[in-house]
């Protein structure tokens, strides 16, 4: 089914970037409105590698999609969908989201990404002492906290035990029991100032005092070690379920383990018996992972302990079930280029993003020639009373100084009064107790927010790339509203039409011939031969299982399954006769299949195939609707111009 993201993607393919349009030949007209070759050439070349359907790479086919897109946009505008409040609000939301990617210092970001990558190559074992301090603490409280952390550090530097001093001085509650021990960590595990101190302090040394949002710290680095990289493993999982107790799961995993010890194929066993359906189809293979990624310490520990490709673990118990793990490959740490996208995203969500923002603000100050107004800061420090933190401040509006210019950004001027209103609004909410600190912080925030606000409001004028992208989203959202009204909701609400559609195309919704089978698998052919004999004598599966599984070394695994013709390749090996017995051998793993029941091919009921019917119904609606749009709007393709552009794009 269609999704909004699909529509937005299509809009990026077909959006008309008017501000980049050149005066060139008209390729086509829609209701006499021209569409130029430059537009079609640009979108074709920009997106052709993203199109997977080879037919759509054909210029004639691509042109049809392009025209359909244009017709839908024309219809959306005629219906006034671009004037809807919901559309305008959603577009504004997208603009806000998009603009955040342009309000950044890319050079500062790249430097932090590289730093994070280098730090991820090793782990640090450290201890710390914390003296807590509120973010808006007074100068006096700040000094008291600072002196306390300095006193603790001096005692350690002069020979006293870090562990004991941590118990005496640290305000981290856990320090009383662990002496400030933090264990092992790597980049992104701590707030950035703490990480910075830990990675820039030598092993055995104690850092200088540093401040985080929690207060003042010192950190002692105990050890460093290189990280282990990543591993690729496969596993067979026997899950704990409502139908299977933990003891039953353990018994099952031990049966599978015996098969492996008898050289059964790990991949074959995983495909047949692993309860992790996502990996079973690939022989149990899991995507490569590093330390701290898998949400199971026993599983991770076992996986990293394997040394040689092909080596198997003993059964390992996790909170999900029992696992047998096979090492496929050990990997060195990922390269910088491999990790860069992930690290870039993490840094945007991390405290170090503030460093990027500060760098960007400084670049905007330079761009707009903005200077810090020391006279204004001094004025407000003298004018604002301490009572601002407890009650609303009555701004002295008769004071002519409030009409003075505070700053100018581009064509926009801000006065002392603008800043005074901000101080009044924030005063009782700030939690501050010191007017001078409050004014300094508020001035910095005011200056930064106005710089970002002005730059964001004028992004289209200042950044061509942003102007293009927002234009693409604008048309994409418009098309989504149109499709939602015309196609998708119609399929949801027209239950009668949907059922009529199903009735008219029943033969398209068929469930293939279905086989209910019993499987018996083992590495020993003689055991499978015995199973076959017992089946021919009419013995039940439980009787056969008791007869053949007589020792720890002789185990046959049994299961009941359902195979559907056209969906399961194994069906092609069956004759189509009930009671048939088929024996297969894959990687020296022998499987007997007995056909218990065959259900003929049949038409699926409406409820069974409703999802597919809805999808087909929507496609049919859209096809009919596009045909109507072709009649409603005149489309004239200039053949000579099309011939020229086809020749150009085929080179």
BELDA-V445286 format. One line per field, one symbol per residue. phi: phi as a letter, one per 30 degrees, with the letter a starting at -180 (. if undefined). psi: psi as a letter, one per 40 degrees, with the letter a starting at -180 (. if undefined). Layout:
# BELDA-V445286
phi = ???
psi = ???
This chain:
# BELDA-V445286
phi = .dbddddddddddcdddddcdcdbdddabbhiddbcdeddddddddcddddddedddddddddddddedddddddddddiddcddddddddddddddddedccacddddddddddddddddbcbcbbbbbcdadecdddddddddddddddddeddddjddeedddddcdcdedddcciidcicabeidbdeedeedddccdejccddebcbdckcbbbccdabadddibbcbcbcccddbddbdddddddddddddddddciddeddddddbdddddcedciidceebcdicddaddddddddddccejdcddeccbdclcbcccdcaccdeddeddceeddeddddccedddddddddedddedecidcdcdddddeddddddddedcbdddddddddddddddabbicccbcededddddddcedcdidbcdddededddddddddddddddddcdedcbdddeddddddeddddddedddddcdddddccddddddddddbeddbbcdecccbccbbadcddddddeddddddidddddddddcccbdccbcccacbbccdjccddeddcdjcdidbbccbbhiccbcbcdcabcdebdddeddceeddeddddddedddddddddddcdbbcdddddddddddddd
psi = iiiddddddddddehhgdeehigaihdiihfehihiddddddddddedeehdhddeehddddddddddddddddddddefdeeiddddddddddddddddeefihddddddddddddddeeiihhiiihhhihidfiidddddddddddddddddddeeihddddddddhehdedddefeheaiiaiediidddddddeehiheihiiiihaedaiiihhhdiiiiiebiihiiihhhihidehiddddddddddddddddffihdddddddehegdddddffehiiiiahedhfhdddddddeehdhheiiiihhhaedaiihhhhdihhiiiidddedddddddddeidedddddddddddddddefhihgddddddddddhidededihhhhgeehddeeihdihhbehihiddddddddddedeedeiehdddddddddddddddddddddddfddddhddddddddddddddddddddddddddddddgdddddddddefdeeghhihhhhihhhiiehddddddddddddeeiiddddddddgeideghhhiihihihhedhdddeeieehieihhhihhffhhhhhhhdihhiiihiidddfdddddddddddddddddddddddhhhhhhddddddddddee.
